[in-house]
Structure formats: C-alpha cells, structure tokens
C-alpha cells in the first residue's frame, strides 16, 4: 500500500503517487480543467459541502470538503459522486472514501483508488477532505454533480446511509507482472482503441478493436494477455453488473520517454467519450511494463493511501 501525506503535494511537484508524471502536469495544461461545480448531496446526510474541485488534467481526479453537521463523531465516510453532461447523462462516477484505517471491509462493495485516512475521528462541526479518482479520461467536462451514495459511520458503531441509484465504473484489481507480447515495437501502432468486455465478476470476456486495423494474429495475442487481468466489476444499485471499458493502448520503444500529454478536451470525436489510458513500455524478450491510468501496474493493483487532518 502506498501512503502519501497529501496527494496534492505529489501533484504540485509533478510526480504522482506511483512515480509517474501525471498526464496533465505542466503549465500548458492549466486550462484543461472545467469550472468547479457544486455537488448535490442528500440533506439527510447532514454533511455540508464546503468545497469541491474536479481536475481533468489527464484522468478525472476530484476532492470534496465537508463540514460534519451530524452532531456526532464520524469515523468513516463514503461518498459516491456521479458527474453528468448537459443532457443529464452520466459521464463517470468517482468514489470518495475516508476512514480511520484502509481496511477493504469498510468499503461497502466500492473500490476507491484513493483512500483518505483520518488521523483522528471527525468531531461535530469539523471539516474534512476526501480525494478520489477513477483513473479515466473524458473528452467532456461535466456540468452537474450529484452524490448518489453517502454512508457515514459513527464512533458508537452505528451508521447513516442515503442513496439513489448509485453506480460505479470498473477498476483494475490485478494483472501479471509483465504484458507478454513478442512483436517489434516499431511495427506496432502508436495508439490503438479497444473496448474491453467485462462480466459481472470483473473477468475479461473479450476485446473489440477500433482503429487502426491490426492483424487477426496480433489481436488474438493481445486479447489473450488481457484475459489474465482482473477488474473490480462495475456496479448498478449496489450490484455487480457486466460492463464495457474503453481503453487507449499505446506502445513505446525501450528506453524512450512517454510523449508529452495533451488535454483530453482537444481529442477528436473518434475517441470514446470516456476511456482509460494504458501504456506499454518495451523491456526485453517480448516483455512490456504496464502503466494503467498513469500508474505502473503489476501484480495486485493497490489503491493510494492519503492522510488528512480535520479542522
């Protein structure tokens, strides 16, 4: 498990938690994020939103700050926020989690990539910050945000839950140490759009290949490798469901740095509206390092642990 004093500190220095420069880092990407939008939240939750920021400089990453108006001491909080376009359609969702430990048993069947650890319980009227990301890139800036699940646990062991049709996106759980593909990097496409079909248990059932066209043999070998990956499944209403995950695959020669990132808002409409970037760096003898959503991935894909101080 990777522990940070604050995720924002890592981003400020241009290095993400797993040691890879964030996709959207750099002054030339400052205009890539849309305006901050309020988050609609259940009045019953008695959490008052006092701040929200959504960065889309690369993958979608957000932070929310709440004031505890429950009159009780909070030991953990899960807030699932869905983001919508101007037509009211969901673009993506981000789970925000904070608690006294990083135990997965506390997460109510939700897989956050960032776990915020409270240094102490949140007393009445104190504020606290939660951070979250789904590691996905979107070409569209949301215009509305709504909490679809709020689960707050208190120091007496009781909890309060409010929800309305919550849904989550799939999240990578694990994969082999290397991606095995015997191919000359110079003969592979620089970019390849695929759609990954996942069942309700998060298993890869197949890939549909978009442009550019590749040989059937290459498509078969790539698909065989992806079938060894495991995902936390998408959920609807708290239940696991089959889903499709769009991805942009990029292959890189050995020892060559990754190319300069571009703002996702400038991508052509031929790209999926929402997708995850998966980079493959050639190592040797058909082995490739995997970088998933800007984070090196091998074996168990662990969440980032961040610490926050209430005030």
N, C-alpha and C positions, 0 to 999 in steps of 0.2 A: 504494500500500500504506500502511495506517495503522499507525503504530508507537506503542506505549504503554510507559511504564516499568513499569507493572503494571496489569492490568485491575481488580484490586481497588481501586486508588486511584480510578479513574474511577467505580466504583460507589459508593464511600464518599462521594463528592461529588455523587452523584445524577445523573451525566452519563455516558452510555455512550460508547464509542469514536467513534461517528459523530455525536455531538452531540444525541442524543435521550434524554430522560429514560427510564430503564428502566421497563418496565411495572410492576414490583413495587416500585419505590423508595418510601420513606416508612415511618414508624414503624408505621402501621396495617397493614402487610403483614408484620410481623415473624413472625407465627405461621403464615405461608403455607408455609414450608418444612417438610418432614417431618424425622424424626430422621436423623442421619448413619448410614449403613450401611457395613459393610466391603465391600471388593471382593475377590472370589475371583480369584487370579491363579496362573498356571502356576508350579509350583515350579522347573521347568527354566529359567525366565527369569532367576532369581537377582536379581530386583528385589523388594525387601522393601517392602511398603506400610506407610508410617508415618503417613499421613493422607489422608482423603477427605472432601470436603464437596460436597453437592448442594443448590443453591438452586433453588427453583421459584417464586420471586417474579417471575412472568411466565414467560418462556421458561426451559427447563431448562438450567442452567449449572453446571458442576462443576469441581473442582480435585482433583488427586491428587498426593501427595508420596511419592517412592520413595527408598530407600537403595540405592546401587549395590553389590551383593554379588557381582558377576560376577568380581571380581579383575582386571578390565580397565578401560580408559578408554573411556567412552561418548561418541560424537559425535552420535548422534541416537537417538530412541526414538519409536515409535508404539505407543500402547496404545488399543485399541478396547474400550469397556466397554458391555455390554448391561445394561439395567435391567428387572427382572421384577416382576410382580404376585404376589399370594399364591397364585394358581393356577399359577404357573410360566410364564405367557405374557409374551412380550416387550412392554414398553410403548414403549421407544425405545432408541436407542444414541447414545453420544457418542464421537467420536474425539478423543483427546488426542495432540498432536504436539509434540515438542521437537527442535531440532537447531541446528547451527552457522550455518545460513542458512535462508531461506524459499523455497528453490528447490522448485517443484512436482514436480520429477523425483524427489524423495526420498520422496514420499508414498504409494507403492505402491498407486495407484489408489483412494486415500481422500481425500476433500475435507473437511479440517477448516475450521471458520470462525475458529478461533483458532490461530495458530502461535506457539509459545513459542520464542524464540531464546536459546540458551545463549551467555553471554558468553565461556565457555571450555569445553573438554571436561570431562566429569564423571569425576573420578578415583575409584578404588575407595574404598568406604565413605562417599563424599559423598552428600548427599541433593539432590534436585532436584524442582521443582514444575512440573506441567503443568496447563494450563487448557483447557477445552473447552465447546462448546455446540452444539446442533443447531437453535437458534432456534425450537423448537417448544414449544407449551404443552400441558400434560397435566392432566387433571382428577383423576388418581390418583397417589398417592405410591408409588413402588416400595418393595418390602420386601427385595429382594436385588439384588446387582450382581455381574457376572462379566466378567472380561477374556476376550474371545473372540479377540483377536489381540494379540500382543506381538512387535514387530520392533525389535531393538536392533542398532545399528551401532557398530563399534569403530574406534579410531584406526589400526588396521592394515588397514582396508578390508574386514574380514570382518564377518559379522553372524550373529545368532541369531534364529530365528523359531519361535514357538509359536502355534498357532491351533486353534480348534474352532468350526466353523460360524459364522464372522463374518458380520454383516450390517450394512448402513448405510442410513440414510434419504436421500431425495433432498435436494439442496441447490441453491439458486438460483445460477446462473452468470452470467447477463446478461439484459438487457431493454432496450427503447428508453428514451431519456431521459425520456419522459413517457408516461403512460397516456392515450390519446386516447378520450374519451367525451363526445359532445355531449348533455348532459342537465342539467336543472335539479336542483342538489343537493337542493333541498327536496322533490323528488318521488322521490328515490331512497330505498331502505330504509336505515335506520341501520346495520343489520347483515344480512349475507347469508352463509349457509353454503353452500360449494361443495365438490365433490370433483373434483380435477384428475387426469385420467388421463395418465400419462407412459409413453412407450415405453422400451425398453432403451437408447436413445441420449439420453434426457432431453428428448425433444421432447414438447410438449403435444399430445395427441390429442383432447382434448375435456373439457368440464366437465359435471358433473351438479349440478343446482341443488336445494338444500334449501329450507327455509322462510326468509323468507316467499316466496310465489309472486310471480314477476315476469313481465312480458310476454315473449312469444317474441322480439319485436324487440330488447328490451333484453338478453335472454340471448344472442342471436346476436352483438350488438355487443361485449359483454364477452368472450365466447369468442374472437372474432376478435383482440382485443388480447392475450389470454393466449397465443395460438398464436405470438406473436412472442417469447415468453420462452424461455429455455434453462435447463435444470437439469443438474447432475451427477446421473446416474441412481442409483437405489437399487442396492445390491449384495447378493448372497447367495453366500457361499462364495468371494468374490473375483471374481465375475462380475456384469456389469451385468444387471439384470432390469427388466421393466416393473413399474410400481407405481402406487399411488393416494395422493395427498396431499390431506388435508382442510385446508380453509382457512376462516377467518372474515374476510370482506371488510367493511370499514367505510368509509363515505363521509362526508366532512367539508366543511362550508361554508368558503369562502375566509376566511382570517384568524381562524378560530375555533380555539382550542387543542384538543388532543385531550382527551377526557374522562378523568376520574380512573380509574385501573386498578382492577380487582377481582381478588381471589385466585382462581386457576383452580379451586381445590378447591370453591368455592361455586357454580360454574356448573351449570346444570340438566343432567340426563341426556340431554336432547335434543341437546346439543352432542356432537360427536365426542370420543372419549376423548383423542386426541392430534391437534393441528392447529397450523397456523401462522397468526398474525395478519397481515393485510395491510391497511394503512390507505391511503386515497386522500384527499389534500388538494386541493381545487379551487383552481386557479390562475387561468386565464382561457381563453376561446375553446375550451372543450372539453378543456383540458389539465389533468392531475392529477399531483401528485407522489406517488410510491410510497414507502411505508415498510414494509419487509418484516421481520417479526420484531423491530420496534423500531428498525430501521436504515434510513436513507434509501437507496434503491436506484435507480440509473440507470446505463446502460451496463454495463460489466463489474463484477460484484458481488465486490469484493475481500475476502479474509479480513483479520482483525485480526492485527497482529503485536505480541506481547508479549515482554518481556525478563525473564529470571530469573537469579538469582545462586545458584550451588551453594554448599553449605556442609557 
